Structures are given as structure tokens and as C-alpha cells.
């Protein structure tokens, strides 16, 4: 896999998932006591879900690019090259 678009999307997905996991830990800390601010917890939860969606979308993009490349290679192997027969 040497496609720079796939590598970039994997970096974005990894970064988004790591930050979402870190925010999940922050949510656990924020909601650990009885008088926590529900608005702050809701905002953090929204960012966590948004980052998880970004990561999942980036991984779907990687899979789509890989599928297109695989199909192009497969169609090249399946169809014979344009050969003009001469006598």
C-alpha cells in the first residue's frame, strides 16, 4: 500500500481515534463526581462521537481506494491486451 491518499487517511483515522479515546477518559473524569456540569459532559461526548465518525469515515475511504485499485488490477489481468494481429 503505497498510495499517499491511503496513508494520509490512515493517519487521520488514527489521530481521530486517539483523540476520541482521550476525550472518553476526560468524560470519565468530568462525570466522576456528583455535581458535574452536564453541559460540559454533553459537549465532550459530542466531540468524541464526531471524532469517531471522522475516523470511521477515513477508514471507509481507505477501503474504497483499496477496492478501486484491486478492481483495476483484476480487470487488467482478466481482459487481454489490445492486440492487433497482422499477417
C-alpha positions in Angstrom: 0.0 0.0 0.0 1.9 3.0 -1.3 -0.9 5.3 -2.2 -0.3 8.6 -0.4 -4.0 9.2 -0.1 -4.5 5.9 1.8 -1.6 6.7 4.1 -3.0 10.2 4.8 -6.4 8.8 5.6 -5.0 6.2 7.9 -3.1 8.9 9.7 -6.3 11.0 10.1 -8.2 7.9 11.3 -5.5 7.1 13.9 -5.3 10.6 15.1 -9.1 10.9 15.4 -9.4 7.6 17.2 -6.6 8.5 19.7 -8.1 11.9 20.5 -11.6 10.4 20.8 -10.2 7.8 23.3 -8.5 10.6 25.2 -11.7 12.6 25.4 -13.5 9.5 26.6 -11.1 9.4 29.5 -11.8 13.1 30.2 -15.5 12.4 30.2 -14.9 9.7 32.8 -13.0 12.2 34.9 -15.6 15.0 34.5 -18.6 12.8 35.4 -16.8 11.2 38.3 -18.3 13.4 41.0 -22.0 14.2 41.8 -22.0 17.9 41.0 -20.6 17.7 37.4 -21.7 20.1 34.7 -24.0 18.1 32.3 -23.4 20.7 29.5 -19.7 20.1 29.6 -20.1 16.4 29.6 -22.5 16.6 26.6 -20.1 18.8 24.6 -17.3 16.4 25.3 -19.4 13.4 24.3 -20.4 15.2 21.1 -16.8 15.8 20.2 -16.0 12.1 21.0 -18.7 10.9 18.7 -17.7 13.4 15.9 -14.1 12.2 16.1 -15.2 8.6 16.0 -17.3 9.3 12.9 -14.4 11.1 11.2 -12.1 8.1 12.0 -14.6 5.6 10.6 -15.2 7.6 7.5 -11.4 7.8 6.9 -11.1 4.1 7.2 -14.0 3.6 4.8 -12.1 5.9 2.4 -9.0 3.7 2.7 -11.1 0.6 2.0 -12.8 2.3 -1.0 -9.4 3.3 -2.5 -8.0 -0.2 -2.0 -11.1 -1.7 -3.7 -10.7 0.6 -6.7 -7.0 -0.3 -7.0 -7.8 -4.0 -6.6 -10.5 -3.9 -9.3 -8.3 -2.1 -11.7 -5.6 -4.7 -11.3 -8.1 -7.5 -11.6 -9.7 -6.1 -14.8 -6.2 -5.7 -16.3 -5.5 -9.4 -15.7 -8.9 -10.6 -16.8 -9.1 -8.8 -20.2 -6.4 -9.5 -22.8 -4.4 -6.6 -24.0 -5.4 -4.9 -27.2 -3.5 -6.9 -29.7 -3.7 -6.3 -33.4 -3.0 -9.4 -35.4 -1.0 -8.9 -38.6 -0.3 -11.4 -41.3 
